Amino acid sequence: MKSIICYRVVTCLWIVTILLSYFIFHTFSIVESHANLVQSQPKQNSVLEYSPTDITITFSEPLSPTLSYIEVYNFNGTKLDNDDSSLNSLDKSTLTISVPVLPKGTYTVIWQTVSTIDGHKIRGSFYFSIGEPIQFSKIENYEPLFLYKSEPIIKSFSLLGSLILFGSFFTYFFIITPVLAGKTTINGLASKACLAVLLISYAMATLSSSAQLILHTSSIYEIDLFNTIGSPLINIYTDTTWGKLMWLKLLILLFIPVVLQVSKLISNHHSKSLYYINPVFFIPISLMLLLLHSLSSHNATVSELYYQGVFVDFIHMLFSAIWIGGVLLLTITLYAVKNTVNSIDLNNLTKSLFKQFSPIAILTIIILSITGIFSAWLQVNKIEALSTYYGVTLVIKVCLIAIALLIAGINSFFFIKTRKITSIPGRLLISESILIIAIIFSVGALNGLEPAKNATPFFSNQLTLTEMDNNLQLELQILPANVGINNTQIHLSDSRGGNIVNASNIIIQTTYINQDLGSHTYYAQNIGNGSYTTDPLMLNLGGIWQFEITVQRPDALDSRFAFREAIGGSHPKFTFLDIYIGKLLFGLVILSIGLTFLGISVKQGGWQNDSGKKYFILGLVSIIAGFSISIYTHSMSNDKEFQYINPIVPSSVSIQIGQNLYRDNCVSCHGVTGIGNGNLYNALTPEPNASNLLIHVPLHSDNELFSIIKYGKDGTSMYGQESILSDEEIWHVINYIKTLE
């Protein structure tokens, strides 16, 4: 009767587990990157003629209504809004606040958002003015590197606990138990060692996850730790998907002792060992913890490759757990049994354990490398992104992994290829364990930092740009080259290094590339010795900014320069994360994993061996899936959409190329000056109504111009040039026609 009751309880537990799995996949929204500003009214850095009645900002994600707000301050730091910030009832990603009639002056809009998706708090600001140019503001808006100071440490312990919980259990049942079969005394010691590791990792995961939830809630609501108990912890669950993930993780952790107790009742085992822990129940539950980590990882922020990113991160977590849990448990197990056997038996035991672990270790290292490369591509797909805090931390992590793998290779040779063991488990094995813990802490730091494509540069606080045109050397310096107010200085010289002091007009036009927010124009003043300066540049959004400089001199042709640089880190919408390449890489990842399984299968004896047969089947399935994904993705390559941002900087070279292409292909209709007086104008049918480029080009964004030129415009005499001009040539033409005046 007792056994029947226990099995019914287990059945109920499995039903709960399945429901939790369904809840994980179907309830949570796709995690996107942090809630960043998309557009605002009034626009950033705009100069208005009259006072607005309200300030409206739209962000990239739905927002928490209780934790997101807008505030408006004047030049002296006095708050002037009506304190009625609210979410739009129809669009949960739009915030609005009303303001009284504002006098002339410069105003700072400060906003805070907490995304319902990932629970991160982001602050930002921008400026606008009424009736006068924008001036310096006394309002400072500091955004800390981490949400709270201990964030990377807490996340590291949480991750480490979850990894060891699965990895050590897996290692005991699939590595240690087969080797120690029939060796009751040694197996008992190993079982106690593993149980101690499980208890410590369980306590680590539970306590650190609880601390993470409380500290995160405290930081989001800006309240003391004690005040988080109660409604704030409930609100973080109802307001954010991150909160739901954390609460579910804690519920699963509390669910684990119930599973263990039921397993103990079923086996009717009362000793302090692992015999009563049924892996059929424990492994799926511990895997759920890893899945929850993946669902809130940076890979899950790439919405276009959400499922691919989460899957690869989960595989990476799975094999990280096997590597970490395996190394740590083997180290502790050998320490636990070294005083109970003689040196010869200890030598044979060590060799047997590492021989059993070796194929899995090789498989783990290869798969971690493959999945790590894919994840790195998702987050750092440009070399420039390595200069961010995220990029630097990633480099440190890779170096630590390289050292750990080197030590693992030495361990493998030392314990398997030779029979000489002077110290068990040896300093190298201990060093590898320490390095693994260091790697986990670097991962915790990465999880707390902004992804590289959103983050702040780490090294430089000055941007220096140089270019030569028409025998004129221009050097543009931007300080501090970060979001906010930036000072500029321009130096002009000739090819021999002599200062150019007679520039009659220098115009700088700044354009935020990530979104169509218009451009802002600055005029430089001569400060002597070939140097010029402008009013401070207002670069109030992190992302890619384009700087176009026109230098006019009385004794030379106009010189044009153009630069495109990341300010405060690059925005994911500009990094051109090629979805086609991403899907193709994902297929290659699965294919590579399959080939790795086949390689291990051959090493294990192939189809003739039970172990080799399992690896062979896994490898074959993975290869078929990888080939299918890659072939399907390749077949869809022709369906890629064109880039929405002009990839070619409007330099003097690009403008000259565009001018030549315009002369050969466009002048006959639009005319030399672009006003629509070409030789074929009167013969066009239907009669054109938008042929004056000087009027109509400024009304369209770059991607709209690209579409019109490439595909034409239905119902007009503007026919598509797809068969005449390449995509690159079209972008050159766009750069040229935007200079017509």
TORLO-738785 format. One line per 4 residues: number of its first residue (from 1); their letters; for each residue x, y, z of C-alpha. Coordinates in Angstrom, 2 decimals, m for minus. Example, Ala and Ser with C-alpha at 12.3 -4.5 7.8 and 13.67 -1.06 7.14 Angstrom:
<recs>
1 = as = 12.30 m4.50 7.80; 13.67 m1.06 7.14
</recs>
This chain:
<recs>
1 = mksi = 0.00 0.00 0.00; 2.80 2.37 0.94; 4.52 1.71 m2.39; 1.30 2.39 m4.33
5 = icyr = 0.79 5.70 m2.52; 4.39 6.70 m3.23; 4.06 5.94 m6.93; 0.86 7.97 m7.09
9 = vvtc = 2.70 10.86 m5.46; 5.49 10.50 m8.00; 2.92 10.53 m10.81; 1.52 13.78 m9.42
13 = lwiv = 5.03 15.21 m9.23; 5.62 14.36 m12.87; 2.35 16.05 m13.83; 3.46 19.15 m11.93
17 = till = 6.84 19.00 m13.71; 5.18 18.81 m17.14; 2.88 21.71 m16.27; 5.87 23.75 m15.15
21 = syfi = 7.61 23.02 m18.46; 4.53 24.13 m20.38; 4.32 27.24 m18.20; 7.95 28.08 m18.92
25 = fhtf = 7.60 27.88 m22.69; 4.12 29.29 m23.23; 3.61 31.91 m20.53; 6.77 33.96 m20.70
29 = sive = 7.22 36.59 m23.35; 10.31 36.55 m25.48; 13.04 38.35 m23.58; 14.36 41.25 m25.60
33 = shan = 17.17 43.69 m24.94; 16.63 46.37 m22.30; 13.83 48.90 m22.84; 15.65 51.52 m24.90
37 = lvqs = 14.24 54.75 m26.27; 12.86 54.47 m29.79; 11.35 57.91 m30.42; 10.14 60.94 m28.54
41 = qpkq = 7.97 64.00 m28.99; 9.54 66.52 m28.91; 12.55 64.96 m30.56; 15.91 64.83 m28.84
45 = nsvl = 17.96 68.02 m29.17; 15.12 69.82 m30.93; 14.57 73.58 m30.74; 10.88 74.42 m30.46
49 = eysp = 9.10 77.65 m31.18; 6.36 77.10 m28.61; 6.00 75.13 m25.39; 4.73 71.54 m25.79
53 = tdit = 1.71 70.42 m23.79; 3.21 67.04 m22.97; 6.28 64.87 m23.41; 5.80 61.46 m25.04
57 = itfs = 8.46 58.76 m25.30; 8.15 55.36 m26.95; 10.47 52.53 m25.90; 11.45 49.18 m27.40
61 = epls = 9.54 47.03 m24.87; 6.37 47.08 m22.77; 7.00 48.84 m19.46; 6.04 48.38 m15.86
65 = ptls = 3.39 51.05 m15.11; 4.46 51.46 m11.49; 8.22 51.60 m12.07; 8.55 53.66 m15.25
69 = yiev = 8.23 57.44 m15.40; 9.28 60.72 m17.05; 10.46 63.89 m15.33; 11.16 67.33 m16.83
73 = ynfn = 13.68 69.82 m15.38; 14.70 73.32 m16.35; 18.25 74.63 m16.77; 18.68 75.13 m13.00
77 = gtkl = 17.49 71.66 m12.05; 13.96 72.59 m10.96; 11.32 69.96 m11.67; 8.57 71.51 m13.82
81 = dndd = 6.29 68.69 m15.01; 2.76 68.06 m13.70; 3.80 64.81 m11.96; 1.30 62.73 m13.96
85 = ssln = 3.59 60.35 m15.84; 1.57 57.39 m17.17; 1.58 54.59 m19.72; m0.48 54.85 m22.87
89 = sldk = m3.56 52.67 m22.44; m3.25 51.34 m26.02; 0.54 51.09 m26.22; 2.25 49.81 m23.07
93 = stlt = 5.65 50.86 m24.44; 4.78 54.58 m24.52; 5.11 56.98 m21.58; 3.52 60.43 m21.43
97 = isvp = 3.72 63.32 m18.97; 2.05 66.72 m19.23; 3.85 70.00 m18.65; 2.64 73.54 m17.99
101 = vlpk = 3.36 76.33 m20.44; 7.15 76.53 m20.42; 9.08 79.76 m20.97; 12.07 80.08 m23.29
105 = gtyt = 15.03 77.99 m22.21; 16.70 74.59 m22.22; 14.95 71.60 m20.64; 16.13 68.14 m19.62
109 = viwq = 13.83 65.14 m19.92; 14.86 62.32 m17.60; 13.21 58.92 m17.93; 13.37 55.62 m16.09
113 = tvst = 12.05 52.37 m17.48; 11.67 48.92 m16.02; 10.90 46.39 m18.73; 8.19 43.86 m18.02
117 = idgh = 10.32 41.45 m20.09; 13.71 41.31 m18.37; 13.16 43.38 m15.21; 16.13 45.67 m15.89
121 = kirg = 16.01 49.30 m14.85; 17.35 51.78 m17.40; 17.70 55.55 m17.02; 18.31 58.08 m19.74
125 = sfyf = 17.83 61.70 m20.67; 17.68 64.10 m23.58; 17.35 67.83 m24.12; 15.09 70.21 m25.96
129 = sige = 14.82 73.96 m25.91; 12.19 76.59 m26.56; 12.99 79.77 m28.46; 16.78 79.53 m28.09
133 = piqf = 19.71 77.18 m28.82; 20.28 74.33 m26.36; 22.63 75.22 m23.50; 24.50 73.21 m20.89
137 = skie = 22.31 71.54 m18.31; 23.14 71.16 m14.63; 21.22 67.89 m14.42; 23.41 64.81 m14.23
141 = nyep = 22.06 61.35 m14.90; 24.41 58.64 m13.65; 23.76 55.04 m14.61; 25.74 52.49 m12.54
145 = lfly = 27.53 49.60 m14.21; 25.52 47.01 m12.25; 21.99 47.18 m10.89; 23.44 46.66 m7.39
149 = ksep = 27.06 46.33 m6.29; 26.97 42.64 m5.45; 25.03 41.67 m8.60; 27.87 39.76 m10.35
153 = iiks = 28.75 37.86 m7.14; 25.16 36.91 m6.36; 24.51 35.81 m9.94; 27.74 33.79 m9.93
157 = fsll = 26.75 31.87 m6.81; 23.26 31.28 m8.19; 24.64 29.97 m11.47; 27.39 27.93 m9.77
161 = gsli = 24.88 26.26 m7.45; 22.61 25.25 m10.33; 25.48 23.95 m12.45; 27.02 21.87 m9.65
165 = lfgs = 23.61 20.55 m8.64; 23.09 18.91 m12.02; 26.73 18.24 m12.91; 27.71 16.48 m9.71
169 = ffty = 24.60 14.29 m9.73; 25.22 13.38 m13.38; 28.88 12.59 m12.67; 28.06 10.36 m9.71
173 = ffii = 25.49 8.22 m11.52; 27.11 8.01 m14.96; 30.83 8.24 m14.17; 31.58 7.22 m10.59
177 = tpvl = 28.90 4.55 m9.99; 29.90 2.31 m12.98; 33.55 2.44 m11.91; 32.82 1.69 m8.24
181 = agkt = 30.31 m1.08 m8.89; 30.88 m3.83 m6.32; 33.19 m1.68 m4.17; 30.79 m1.03 m1.31
185 = ting = 33.10 0.85 1.03; 34.55 3.20 m1.57; 31.15 3.70 m3.20; 29.69 4.63 0.17
189 = lask = 32.38 7.28 0.69; 31.86 8.61 m2.83; 28.10 8.70 m2.22; 28.55 10.72 0.96
193 = acla = 30.94 13.09 m0.83; 28.43 13.62 m3.62; 25.59 14.12 m1.15; 27.63 16.80 0.63
197 = vlli = 28.31 18.52 m2.71; 24.60 18.36 m3.60; 23.55 19.85 m0.27; 26.10 22.66 m0.51
201 = syam = 25.19 23.46 m4.13; 21.47 23.31 m3.28; 21.95 25.73 m0.39; 24.09 27.95 m2.61
205 = atls = 21.49 28.04 m5.40; 18.55 28.59 m3.04; 20.15 31.28 m0.88; 21.74 33.19 m3.77
209 = ssaq = 18.54 33.06 m5.85; 16.57 34.39 m2.89; 19.15 37.13 m2.38; 19.07 37.95 m6.08
213 = lilh = 15.29 38.33 m6.04; 15.34 40.55 m2.93; 18.29 42.72 m4.03; 16.88 43.12 m7.54
217 = tssi = 13.49 44.14 m6.14; 15.17 46.55 m3.70; 17.12 48.19 m6.52; 14.15 48.41 m8.87
221 = yeid = 11.83 49.96 m6.29; 14.68 51.90 m4.63; 13.66 50.73 m1.15; 15.45 49.12 1.80
225 = lfnt = 15.91 45.36 1.82; 13.48 44.87 4.71; 10.78 46.81 2.86; 10.88 44.41 m0.08
229 = igsp = 9.10 41.74 1.94; 5.45 41.76 0.95; 3.90 43.62 m1.95; 7.17 44.59 m3.75
233 = lini = 8.10 40.92 m4.18; 4.59 40.24 m5.44; 4.71 43.25 m7.77; 8.03 42.16 m9.30
237 = ytdt = 6.26 38.90 m10.21; 3.20 40.57 m11.71; 5.07 43.40 m13.45; 7.98 41.58 m15.10
241 = twgk = 8.72 38.31 m16.83; 12.07 38.25 m15.04; 10.18 38.17 m11.74; 8.11 35.21 m12.91
245 = lmwl = 11.28 33.35 m13.90; 12.91 33.98 m10.53; 9.85 32.95 m8.55; 9.51 29.78 m10.62
249 = klli = 13.18 28.99 m10.01; 12.65 29.29 m6.26; 9.57 27.08 m6.43; 11.55 24.41 m8.28
253 = llfi = 14.33 24.62 m5.71; 11.77 24.14 m2.94; 10.27 21.30 m4.97; 13.55 19.33 m4.98
257 = pvvl = 13.42 18.16 m1.30; 9.92 16.84 m1.93; 11.19 14.76 m4.86; 14.07 13.42 m2.77
261 = qvsk = 11.79 12.47 0.08; 9.38 10.65 m2.24; 12.31 8.80 m3.84; 13.49 7.80 m0.39
265 = lisn = 10.05 6.45 0.52; 9.84 4.46 m2.70; 13.23 2.84 m2.14; 12.51 2.44 1.59
269 = hhsk = 16.14 3.51 2.16; 17.13 5.25 5.38; 20.89 5.70 5.04; 22.57 8.96 4.13
273 = slyy = 23.47 7.99 0.60; 22.36 8.69 m2.94; 20.76 5.31 m3.60; 17.31 6.68 m2.86
277 = inpv = 17.63 9.63 m5.25; 15.98 8.58 m8.48; 17.74 10.23 m11.46; 14.57 9.90 m13.54
281 = ffip = 13.03 12.62 m11.36; 16.02 14.59 m10.15; 17.73 15.20 m13.51; 14.68 16.75 m15.30
285 = islm = 14.06 19.09 m12.36; 17.69 20.20 m12.18; 17.63 20.69 m15.96; 14.70 23.08 m15.51
289 = llll = 16.92 25.27 m13.36; 19.43 25.47 m16.21; 16.62 26.24 m18.66; 15.42 29.12 m16.48
293 = hsls = 18.93 30.57 m16.55; 18.93 30.33 m20.35; 15.51 31.99 m20.63; 16.87 35.05 m18.82
297 = shna = 20.31 35.04 m20.50; 21.64 37.61 m22.96; 21.05 35.11 m25.78; 17.33 35.38 m25.05
301 = tvse = 17.47 39.12 m25.76; 17.87 38.58 m29.52; 14.21 38.32 m30.49; 14.91 37.44 m34.15
305 = lyyq = 16.97 34.41 m33.05; 15.22 33.80 m29.75; 14.71 30.05 m29.95; 18.13 29.44 m31.49
309 = gvfv = 19.79 31.61 m28.84; 17.99 29.97 m25.90; 18.65 26.47 m27.25; 22.37 27.09 m27.75
313 = dfih = 22.65 28.72 m24.33; 20.88 25.76 m22.74; 23.24 23.28 m24.41; 26.15 25.45 m23.26
317 = mlfs = 24.80 25.44 m19.71; 24.20 21.68 m19.80; 27.74 20.78 m20.78; 29.19 23.47 m18.51
321 = aiwi = 27.41 21.73 m15.65; 28.85 18.36 m16.68; 32.38 19.79 m16.90; 32.22 21.79 m13.68
325 = ggvl = 30.33 19.18 m11.67; 32.57 16.43 m13.00; 35.86 18.10 m12.16; 34.72 19.23 m8.70
329 = llti = 33.14 15.91 m7.72; 36.07 13.84 m8.98; 38.42 16.06 m6.99; 36.38 15.71 m3.81
333 = tlya = 35.76 11.98 m4.30; 39.47 11.21 m4.68; 40.22 13.22 m1.57; 37.48 11.32 0.31
337 = vknt = 38.81 7.84 m0.53; 42.59 8.40 m0.61; 43.09 7.27 3.00; 41.05 4.08 2.66
341 = vnsi = 43.01 2.34 m0.13; 46.66 1.69 m0.85; 48.59 3.67 m3.45; 48.28 0.99 m6.15
345 = dlnn = 44.50 0.72 m5.80; 44.24 4.50 m5.63; 46.28 4.75 m8.81; 44.03 2.26 m10.62
349 = ltks = 40.88 3.93 m9.29; 42.04 7.35 m10.48; 42.94 6.00 m13.89; 39.56 4.23 m14.20
353 = lfkq = 37.61 7.35 m13.20; 39.43 9.59 m15.64; 39.20 7.00 m18.39; 35.43 6.88 m17.84
357 = fspi = 35.22 10.69 m17.73; 37.58 11.30 m20.66; 35.11 10.82 m23.60; 32.52 13.02 m21.92
361 = ailt = 35.20 15.61 m21.08; 36.35 15.74 m24.72; 32.75 15.99 m25.93; 32.07 18.73 m23.37
365 = iiil = 35.09 20.82 m24.36; 34.24 20.67 m28.07; 30.55 21.49 m27.56; 31.36 24.34 m25.15
369 = sitg = 33.68 25.78 m27.79; 31.06 25.50 m30.54; 28.18 26.94 m28.53; 30.44 29.59 m26.99
373 = ifsa = 31.42 30.88 m30.42; 27.76 31.17 m31.44; 26.84 33.00 m28.23; 29.83 35.33 m28.62
377 = wlqv = 28.70 36.11 m32.17; 25.23 37.01 m30.90; 26.56 39.44 m28.29; 29.87 40.66 m29.76
381 = nkie = 29.52 40.49 m33.52; 31.89 43.40 m34.10; 35.53 43.68 m33.06; 34.87 47.20 m31.76
385 = alst = 32.49 45.75 m29.14; 35.46 44.14 m27.38; 36.32 47.62 m26.04; 33.20 47.56 m23.83
389 = yygv = 33.06 46.27 m20.27; 31.20 43.24 m21.59; 33.82 42.63 m24.28; 36.75 42.93 m21.87
393 = tlvi = 35.08 40.57 m19.39; 34.41 38.10 m22.20; 38.07 38.17 m23.20; 39.06 37.47 m19.58
397 = kvcl = 36.60 34.56 m19.47; 38.00 33.08 m22.69; 41.56 33.34 m21.32; 40.54 31.58 m18.11
401 = iaia = 38.83 28.83 m20.11; 41.92 28.39 m22.28; 44.10 27.96 m19.19; 41.59 25.55 m17.63
405 = llia = 41.47 23.47 m20.83; 45.25 23.36 m20.96; 45.34 22.09 m17.38; 42.59 19.58 m18.22
409 = gins = 44.70 18.28 m21.10; 47.71 17.91 m18.84; 45.53 16.12 m16.28; 44.27 13.75 m18.93
413 = fffi = 47.79 12.89 m20.05; 49.12 12.66 m16.50; 46.42 10.35 m15.15; 45.66 8.21 m18.19
417 = ktrk = 48.81 7.97 m20.30; 51.13 7.49 m17.32; 50.86 5.37 m14.22; 52.75 7.73 m11.94
421 = itsi = 50.64 9.53 m9.35; 52.50 11.35 m6.63; 49.67 13.45 m5.25; 45.96 12.63 m5.35
425 = pgrl = 44.14 14.38 m6.92; 47.13 16.61 m7.50; 47.74 20.30 m7.69; 46.71 20.50 m11.32
429 = lise = 43.25 19.09 m10.60; 42.81 21.55 m7.73; 44.00 24.39 m10.00; 41.45 23.41 m12.64
433 = sili = 38.68 23.46 m10.02; 39.73 26.94 m8.86; 39.86 28.20 m12.44; 36.38 26.84 m13.11
437 = iaii = 35.03 28.81 m10.15; 36.80 31.93 m11.50; 35.17 31.31 m14.89; 31.75 31.13 m13.25
441 = fsvg = 32.34 34.48 m11.55; 33.28 36.01 m14.90; 30.01 34.61 m16.30; 28.16 36.20 m13.38
445 = alng = 29.73 39.53 m14.26; 28.74 39.09 m17.92; 25.14 38.37 m16.93; 25.05 41.59 m14.91
449 = lepa = 26.58 43.79 m17.61; 24.86 45.30 m20.61; 25.46 43.21 m23.76; 28.42 44.47 m25.77
453 = knat = 26.20 45.93 m28.47; 24.45 48.13 m25.87; 27.32 48.80 m23.50; 29.65 51.64 m22.70
457 = pffs = 33.23 51.61 m24.07; 35.81 50.61 m21.47; 39.09 52.08 m22.67; 38.85 55.48 m24.32
461 = nqlt = 37.22 58.71 m23.18; 38.15 60.56 m26.35; 37.33 59.94 m29.99; 39.76 61.19 m32.64
465 = ltem = 38.77 60.95 m36.31; 40.99 61.92 m39.25; 40.49 62.04 m43.01; 42.00 63.74 m46.09
469 = dnnl = 40.03 65.38 m48.91; 41.11 67.92 m51.56; 44.56 68.25 m49.99; 42.90 69.09 m46.68
473 = qlel = 43.62 67.01 m43.57; 40.82 67.11 m40.97; 41.14 65.93 m37.39; 37.96 65.81 m35.33
477 = qilp = 38.17 65.26 m31.57; 35.07 64.44 m29.50; 35.23 64.47 m25.70; 34.27 62.33 m23.78
481 = anvg = 32.72 60.43 m26.71; 29.88 59.17 m24.55; 26.15 59.70 m24.15; 25.37 63.30 m23.12
485 = innt = 27.20 66.56 m23.69; 30.37 66.30 m25.79; 32.94 68.96 m26.60; 34.49 69.09 m30.05
489 = qihl = 37.60 70.49 m31.63; 38.52 70.45 m35.30; 42.03 70.95 m36.64; 42.69 71.62 m40.33
493 = sdsr = 46.04 71.22 m42.05; 47.43 70.71 m45.57; 49.36 67.71 m46.85; 52.65 69.22 m45.56
497 = ggni = 51.29 69.77 m42.05; 50.70 73.51 m42.37; 47.69 74.93 m40.51; 44.62 75.94 m42.55
501 = vnas = 43.40 79.18 m40.99; 41.12 80.59 m43.70; 38.12 78.25 m43.52; 35.13 80.56 m44.01
505 = niii = 32.53 78.07 m42.89; 32.66 74.69 m41.17; 29.37 72.85 m40.76; 28.95 69.73 m38.62
509 = qtty = 25.79 67.70 m39.01; 25.09 64.96 m36.46; 22.61 62.18 m37.22; 21.49 59.33 m34.98
513 = inqd = 21.66 56.31 m37.25; 19.67 53.80 m35.23; 16.38 55.66 m35.61; 15.10 58.36 m37.91
517 = lgsh = 15.25 61.25 m35.44; 16.39 63.94 m37.83; 19.73 65.76 m37.84; 21.25 68.60 m35.87
521 = tyya = 23.57 71.21 m37.37; 26.45 72.98 m35.64; 28.72 75.76 m36.94; 32.38 75.92 m35.93
525 = qnig = 34.22 79.05 m34.80; 37.88 79.76 m35.56; 40.00 79.72 m32.38; 43.35 80.15 m34.15
529 = ngsy = 46.26 78.06 m35.41; 44.05 75.96 m37.67; 41.76 74.91 m34.82; 38.00 75.35 m34.70
533 = ttdp = 35.35 74.51 m32.13; 31.56 74.28 m31.94; 28.88 74.50 m29.33; 28.70 71.26 m27.32
537 = lmln = 27.30 68.31 m29.25; 24.21 66.81 m27.66; 24.55 63.05 m28.18; 21.80 61.87 m25.87
541 = lggi = 21.26 58.34 m27.12; 23.61 55.38 m27.05; 24.20 53.96 m30.49; 25.76 54.87 m33.82
545 = wqfe = 26.11 58.54 m34.67; 27.09 59.93 m38.04; 29.19 63.08 m38.25; 29.23 64.94 m41.57
549 = itvq = 31.62 67.88 m41.84; 31.66 70.37 m44.71; 34.63 72.75 m44.91; 34.29 75.80 m47.15
553 = rpda = 37.31 77.88 m48.14; 37.51 80.89 m50.45; 40.50 79.51 m52.39; 39.51 75.83 m52.75
557 = ldsr = 36.66 73.49 m53.48; 34.41 72.47 m50.63; 35.71 69.45 m48.72; 33.36 66.85 m47.30
561 = fafr = 34.11 64.38 m44.54; 31.92 61.74 m42.93; 32.42 59.42 m39.97; 30.18 56.89 m38.31
565 = eaig = 31.05 55.91 m34.75; 29.51 54.21 m31.70; 28.73 56.56 m28.83; 28.04 54.85 m25.53
569 = gshp = 28.12 51.45 m27.23; 26.39 50.34 m30.42; 22.68 49.62 m30.59; 21.57 46.15 m31.74
573 = kftf = 19.54 47.63 m34.59; 22.72 49.03 m36.12; 25.04 46.10 m35.57; 23.37 44.47 m38.57
577 = ldiy = 22.88 41.14 m36.84; 22.31 39.20 m40.03; 19.45 36.82 m39.25; 20.29 34.68 m42.27
581 = igkl = 23.87 34.26 m41.04; 22.56 33.57 m37.53; 20.27 30.77 m38.69; 23.00 29.34 m40.88
585 = lfgl = 25.44 29.39 m37.96; 22.84 27.68 m35.79; 22.54 24.88 m38.35; 26.33 24.56 m38.43
589 = vils = 26.39 24.43 m34.61; 23.97 21.47 m34.61; 25.92 19.85 m37.44; 29.22 20.27 m35.57
593 = iglt = 27.73 18.79 m32.41; 26.55 15.81 m34.45; 30.01 15.27 m35.92; 31.45 15.45 m32.41
597 = flgi = 29.04 12.75 m31.22; 30.07 10.56 m34.17; 33.73 11.06 m33.32; 33.11 9.97 m29.73
601 = svkq = 31.08 7.03 m31.04; 34.05 5.81 m33.08; 36.32 6.21 m30.05; 33.86 4.16 m27.96
605 = ggwq = 33.69 1.27 m30.43; 31.01 2.48 m32.81; 27.80 0.59 m33.45; 29.23 m2.59 m31.96
609 = ndsg = 29.38 m1.05 m28.50; 26.34 0.02 m26.44; 27.95 3.30 m25.44; 29.18 3.93 m28.98
613 = kkyf = 25.71 3.14 m30.33; 24.13 5.87 m28.18; 26.65 8.45 m29.33; 26.15 7.31 m32.93
617 = ilgl = 22.37 7.79 m32.78; 22.72 11.23 m31.18; 25.31 12.19 m33.78; 23.23 10.99 m36.71
621 = vsii = 20.11 12.85 m35.52; 22.12 16.02 m34.93; 23.78 15.84 m38.35; 20.45 15.38 m40.12
625 = agfs = 18.95 18.30 m38.16; 21.99 20.50 m38.81; 22.00 19.75 m42.54; 18.27 20.39 m42.76
629 = isiy = 18.51 23.75 m40.99; 21.52 24.84 m43.06; 20.00 23.81 m46.40; 16.66 25.42 m45.57
633 = thsm = 18.37 28.62 m44.44; 20.50 28.72 m47.58; 17.40 28.31 m49.73; 15.91 31.37 m48.03
637 = sndk = 19.00 33.51 m48.62; 17.49 35.24 m51.62; 14.60 36.43 m49.49; 16.76 38.60 m47.25
641 = efqy = 15.46 42.12 m46.89; 17.68 45.04 m47.78; 19.44 46.90 m45.01; 17.40 49.64 m43.44
645 = inpi = 20.41 51.83 m42.75; 22.79 53.08 m45.40; 25.92 50.98 m44.82; 28.09 53.44 m46.78
649 = vpss = 29.30 56.56 m45.03; 28.63 59.70 m47.15; 32.31 60.52 m47.65; 33.60 62.62 m50.51
653 = vsiq = 34.54 59.41 m52.37; 31.02 57.98 m51.98; 29.43 61.26 m53.03; 31.64 61.40 m56.14
657 = igqn = 30.71 57.83 m57.09; 27.05 58.68 m56.52; 27.36 61.80 m58.66; 28.78 59.79 m61.58
661 = lyrd = 26.02 57.19 m61.27; 23.39 59.93 m61.04; 24.76 61.60 m64.17; 24.63 58.33 m66.13
665 = ncvs = 21.25 57.06 m64.94; 19.14 59.84 m63.42; 19.92 63.19 m65.08; 17.72 62.53 m68.11
669 = chgv = 14.62 62.70 m65.90; 15.57 64.55 m62.70; 17.96 67.05 m64.28; 21.52 67.99 m63.37
673 = tgig = 20.50 69.93 m60.26; 17.73 67.50 m59.28; 14.82 69.87 m59.79; 13.08 67.61 m62.35
677 = ngnl = 13.97 69.38 m65.64; 15.72 66.56 m67.49; 15.46 66.04 m71.25; 12.97 63.17 m70.89
681 = ynal = 10.80 64.89 m68.28; 7.98 65.88 m70.65; 7.90 62.43 m72.25; 7.33 60.57 m68.99
685 = tpep = 4.00 58.79 m68.43; 2.27 59.12 m66.13; 3.27 62.72 m65.62; 5.68 62.86 m62.65
689 = nasn = 4.58 64.72 m59.53; 7.62 64.14 m57.33; 10.59 64.63 m59.65; 12.07 67.60 m57.71
693 = llih = 14.60 65.85 m55.52; 15.38 68.99 m53.54; 11.85 68.89 m52.16; 11.16 65.18 m51.85
697 = vplh = 14.50 63.64 m50.78; 14.44 65.31 m47.32; 10.95 63.88 m46.76; 12.13 60.26 m46.89
701 = sdne = 14.43 58.11 m44.79; 17.37 56.27 m46.34; 15.55 52.93 m46.48; 12.53 54.57 m48.17
705 = lfsi = 14.81 56.15 m50.78; 16.50 52.79 m51.30; 13.17 51.06 m51.86; 11.97 53.74 m54.30
709 = ikyg = 15.17 53.63 m56.37; 15.50 49.84 m56.39; 11.87 48.78 m56.83; 10.28 51.91 m58.22
713 = kdgt = 7.01 53.44 m57.09; 3.71 52.03 m58.30; 1.48 54.39 m60.23; 4.34 56.76 m61.12
717 = smyg = 6.95 57.11 m63.82; 9.66 56.20 m61.31; 10.66 52.74 m62.47; 12.84 50.38 m60.48
721 = qesi = 16.59 50.37 m61.12; 17.17 46.88 m59.70; 18.49 45.54 m63.02; 20.71 48.58 m63.61
725 = lsde = 22.20 49.52 m60.24; 23.60 47.26 m57.56; 22.61 47.77 m53.94; 25.96 49.40 m53.21
729 = eiwh = 25.56 51.77 m56.16; 22.08 52.75 m54.97; 23.48 53.69 m51.56; 26.13 55.87 m53.27
733 = viny = 23.38 57.60 m55.27; 21.43 58.25 m52.06; 24.50 59.84 m50.47; 24.83 62.14 m53.48
737 = iktl = 21.22 63.23 m53.91; 21.10 64.18 m50.22; 23.75 66.84 m50.95; 21.70 68.53 m53.67
741 = e = 20.64 72.05 m52.76
</recs>
